[in-house]
Amino acid sequence: MQFTFTGVSQIELSYEKGAPKSKLVATNIGLEVSENLDKKQYLDSEGRPTAEGCRALTYALIQGLVANIHNAHQKGWRDSAEHLRHVIQELERGFVQVADVQDDTMDQ
């Protein structure tokens, strides 16, 4: 049996004219589960990931990131090692900041 999980990460940015870069306002996440699986195992009654869904979402996002790094390297846009160091820096930065976790607003 084959099945799919789609991990979705959506960022909302704010940019003010003349600023050197945009500012992250919000991040929304979602998980889409293939029709041949019992969605109740992966999504709660409000459509948010359960514990199993969280594992599937994490794996989907990680594998998507790995594929993106490989693709950028193959296209000559960015060295894999440098790209991975950038990802690690961004992860560290994301955990240093105080997170304000609220209900998911992303349509699924």
DAMOUR-V777775 format. One record per residue. N is the residue number from 1. PHI is phi as a letter, one per 20 degrees, with the letter a starting at -180 (NA if undefined). Layout:
# DAMOUR-V777775
n | phi
N | PHI
N | PHI
This chain:
# DAMOUR-V777775
n | phi
1 | NA
2 | d
3 | b
4 | c
5 | c
6 | d
7 | e
8 | d
9 | c
10 | d
11 | d
12 | d
13 | d
14 | c
15 | c
16 | d
17 | g
18 | n
19 | f
20 | f
21 | b
22 | e
23 | d
24 | f
25 | d
26 | b
27 | c
28 | d
29 | c
30 | b
31 | c
32 | d
33 | d
34 | f
35 | f
36 | e
37 | d
38 | f
39 | f
40 | f
41 | f
42 | d
43 | c
44 | e
45 | f
46 | e
47 | n
48 | e
49 | g
50 | e
51 | g
52 | f
53 | f
54 | f
55 | f
56 | f
57 | f
58 | g
59 | f
60 | f
61 | f
62 | f
63 | f
64 | f
65 | f
66 | f
67 | f
68 | f
69 | f
70 | f
71 | f
72 | f
73 | f
74 | f
75 | e
76 | n
77 | e
78 | b
79 | f
80 | g
81 | f
82 | f
83 | f
84 | f
85 | f
86 | f
87 | f
88 | f
89 | f
90 | f
91 | f
92 | g
93 | f
94 | f
95 | e
96 | f
97 | f
98 | f
99 | e
100 | d
101 | e
102 | c
103 | g
104 | f
105 | d
106 | f
107 | f
108 | d
